[in-house]
Amino acid sequence: METIGDRLKKLRTEYKFTQKELAEYLGFDQSHIAKLENNKRNLQADTLDDLCNLYNCSEEYILNGDMNYVKPFFNFRSNLRSLDLNTVAAMNTIVRNMTFLSALSEKMNDKISYDSKIKDDVSFKASNCRRIWKIDEYDPIDIISICLNKFNNITIVFFDANENMSGSSCTVNDEMIIFVNSKHSLGRQRFTIAHELYHLLFGKNEFVNCAINSNSNEEKEADEFASALLMSDGALLNFQSDNEIENWDLDDILSCEQYFQISRKSMLNRLEKLLNDNRFYDGKLTNRIKYNAKKRGFDEKLYSPYSKDENLLLGSYIRLVQDAYEQGKITRGKKDELLRDAYYYDFINNENMEDLIA
């Protein structure tokens, strides 16, 4: 008969965590974890809660072996081994709450088909998305606004994570969640969101361990899609022609990346590939980026994080909380718990959520 200790060990090994990593997350020494898994120590309530957050499972599963537990699958633009367990727990808390909220919802989600039967080319998929959203190929695109306004089932979560973590995504009952490192620059965050959007719209809906230098086909396709969506080759060449650029210099690069709102790294990668020229990575183009932008009268926001908040959640999640509360499906206490998990501390104990949604 399977014991609590057996299930604890099973969960840890499924996530490929070591006893040492789990001990650091829980604030114990490693021997404590070994005793829990060998049923030689009882599980305390606060430890049980932390484990449920980490593994996105119910207390009933750990205590009684409820068979409804399914390990969530994320598409990571980083190696899972580099993630802090507190980061994994924070992500799983949002996923668990979204599972709960989506089950209560009567909302009809968008059913637009983004997969083209005409052509399977990744660049064509990016072009087709722009067509659906009625955005010209040569125009810049506000990918954050697009996600929040063209989809009624996307939640974007900016959260504190280590440098190696770029982003992640998953789908929960037709609700799409994109996680983005809140420490990265806006240009890099925009690329991450576009990258994760590819996984959500065109991916295989299975776990992809997306190391930054991953050689997987889907990762390469997601990078290609993000590049083409934010600035197609045609748009880059059109910008070059309109501005009569013969030899790209720092002024030209700044002007182009500011217009299309892409990161310096993405800008240089595109120029290198399109022009087959590897001279773009000298120090003059990669150093003192903010200083050089400000010196030429450009806004520095592109090179800073989207928000000053370490944790910020936008999109469908909040509307689902509002709907569930207004329809009497959750109590005020549950509403506050869901808002607290989504970092909306200022609206806890607030009876009226209109200001929050507005």
FIKEPA-163616 format. One record per residue (C-alpha): residue in one letter; z, y, x. Coordinates in steps of 0.001 Angstrom, whole numbers, plus 500000, padded with zeros to 6 digits. Each point is the difference from the previous one (the first is absolute). Layout:
<recs>
AZYX;...
</recs>
This chain:
<recs>
M500000500000500000;E498994503392501355;T502950502254500867;I500444503768500310;G499844499596503760;D496742498069499714;R498443502795497957;L501230502659502429;K498409498141502897;K496802499440498010;L499699503714499201;R500625501033503591;T497459497560501413;E497377500952497380;Y500230503569501248;K500153498742503592;F503185501934500724;T502356498773502695;Q503716499582499396;K500563502817502489;E497716502398498081;L501670499137496703;A503448500428501529;E499096503488501234;Y498702500950496542;L503188498800498282;G502352501291502693;F501307496570501000;D499940497947503156;Q497514497136500179;S502647497311499537;H500769501432496548;I496404499363498901;A500132496460501332;K503192499341498009;L498423501393496809;E496965497760500396;N502227496986500671;N502174500770496942;K503043500567502201;R500559503557498762;N499870501455496496;L497449502664499111;Q501562503373499141;A498642502210497200;D498802502844502255;T498282497524502334;L498331498327497034;D498658503379498828;D498618500811503465;L498282496605500191;C498433500444496552;N498583503347501130;L498671498519503211;Y498345496967498409;N499079501548496636;C501696497231498112;S502641499727497300;E503657499160500481;E499396497017497726;Y497477498549502436;I502360500147502973;L503054498809498063;N498457497468497616;G496499499201501240;D497988501768497284;M496409498826500601;N498341503287498942;Y500166501454503495;V496637500819501589;K499881501581503432;P498218503382499777;F496873500388502105;F499317503255501806;N496959501237501893;F501549501473503158;R498216502436502309;S502493498949502642;N501451496813501342;L502733498659497718;R502061499145503067;S500239503706500842;L501526500951496655;D503642500853499608;L501634497800497366;N501324503102498251;T496375501053499573;V499102496640498467;A503021500240497662;A499049503525498884;M496446498869499233;N501148496915498128;T502371502108497889;I497065502077498771;V497941496845499366;R502841498354498072;N500495503116497875;M496268500237499339;T499977496377498862;F502777500843497543;L498353503226498762;S496498498596499631;A501341497131497898;L501479502570497578;S496907502195499877;E497470500123497190;K497714502278502041;M496338499044500204;N498869500229503628;D496554501105501133;K497402497229499962;I497273501677502081;S498126497510502181;Y499641501184503589;D498341496856501341;S496242500437500013;K497784497003499222;I497047501828501554;K501191500317503573;D503001498615501883;D499799502484502890;V503336501709500736;S498453503453500418;F498244499538496661;K503348499180498393;A501392503289501329;S496939501852498707;N500328498291496631;C503645501106499733;R498924503599500572;R497330499583497316;I502567498686497497;W502326502891500837;K497081502496499829;I500478501231503569;D496942500847502091;E499488498072503239;Y500128503177502095;D503177501439498458;P503549499460501308;I502189497720497905;D503697500377499157;I500865496308500022;I503608500554498891;S498910502024496968;I497288497438499237;C502513497141499965;L502388501882497737;N497389501386497587;K497176497450499894;F502335497007499636;N502792499697497446;N501528497009501773;I500553501086503616;T503308500873501656;I500045501513503483;V503230499673501981;F500544502025503173;F502964498452501767;D501825500102503295;A498767497273502340;N499540499423503698;E496895501274501782;N498200496635499976;M499970499866496209;S497006501870498514;G499860498715496459;S500045497117497573;S498875499192496486;C500475497518497190;T499190499515496330;V502673499245497408;N498779499142496485;D496961502322500361;E502183502744501494;M498871500931503526;I502483501177502648;I499079501662503296;F502680500473502653;V499415502655502681;N502012500886503120;S501537503409499259;K500206500871503718;H496267499912500653;S497707503001499793;L498223500827496740;G496653499094501554;R501263496564500956;Q501736499549496623;R496768500792498155;F498178497345502025;T502777497491499275;I499775500654496245;A496209499562500038;H500422496820502073;E502549498527497583;L497838500986497038;Y497324497684501370;H502472497093500038;L501004500759496407;L496488500450498593;F497973497524502049;G502429497780501915;K500709496342499435;N503409500762498493;E501760497871502587;F502303500715502917;V498261501725502906;N502007500570503157;C498258503239500918;A500863500668503602;I498686503367501192;N497576498213502320;S499340497123497620;N496684498166500265;S500032498711496420;N496837500703498039;E501838501606497086;E501839502357502330;K496761501085501625;E498436500493496584;A502997502038498811;D499741502275503049;E496251500386499500;F500523500769496309;A502669502629500720;S497777501694502575;A496982500053497698;L502012501116496980;L501632502955501758;M496866501014501942;S496760498038499854;D497537499930502883;G497658502087497865;A502720502585499392;L500748500235503724;L496333500441500892;N499585502528497197;F502969501991501333;Q498479499900503469;S496658501252498665;D501450502730497769;N502081501352502886;E497180499637502536;I502150497915502354;E498149498710503064;N502941499035502215;W503311499429498265;D502857502041501474;L503628500507498973;D499144502784497527;D497432497799498268;I502379497024499862;L502821502099498550;S497707501516497392;C498637496606498920;E503317498143499845;Q501547502884498079;Y497136500022497505;F500172496259499335;Q503794499814500575;I499897497068502404;S502158499301503040;R498921500856503540;K499878496313500894;S497678499259497067;M497838502996500836;L499521498939503616;N499373496377499023;R497236501056497641;L498337502243502558;E500156497295502640;K498423497372497733;L497407502228498356;L498867501774503154;N500652497063502354;D501927502371502261;N503372499113501529;R500780503427501472;F502122501050497020;Y503293498596501261;D500678502420502835;G503309501872500049;K498570503258498687;L499176498371496665;T503105497843499564;N502801502250501266;R501808502914498288;I498205499367496719;K502251502155497813;Y499985502838502530;N496219500060500252;A499615499881496219;K502419502885499453;K498417502008502831;R496685499853498154;G501488500951496637;F500103496539498426;D502833498640497873;E502316497562501814;K500699497891496888;L497357497427500945;Y501969499139503139;S503407499814498278;P501339497531497396;Y498993500484496347;S503600500711499050;K503115501108501833;D501915497357498047;E500501496719501832;N499592498180496703;L497754501106497139;L498519498093497058;L497068501231497879;G498035498559497111;S500248497330497344;Y503537498763500739;I501585503219498729;R497931500036496810;L501018496403499327;V503677500946500378;Q499545502898497579;D498172497875497422;A502554497180500145;Y502899502432499572;E498414501997497169;Q499120496780498159;G503592498794500268;K499084497016502169;I502414500948502798;T503389501676499983;R500748503316501642;G501870498144502733;K496953497804500712;K497761503079500009;D502225501633502609;E499996496828502099;L496191499881499950;L499768503697500911;R502541499575502802;D497924497178501481;A496964502322499812;Y501848502815501865;Y500165502302496936;Y503657500837500553;D499820503465498403;F499080498492496634;I502767497435499775;N502268500658496992;N497278502272498555;E499413499159496354;N496592501708499866;M497258498747502361;E497321502523498994;D500503502151503110;L499684496898502176;I496620499000498610;A498680503563499832;
</recs>
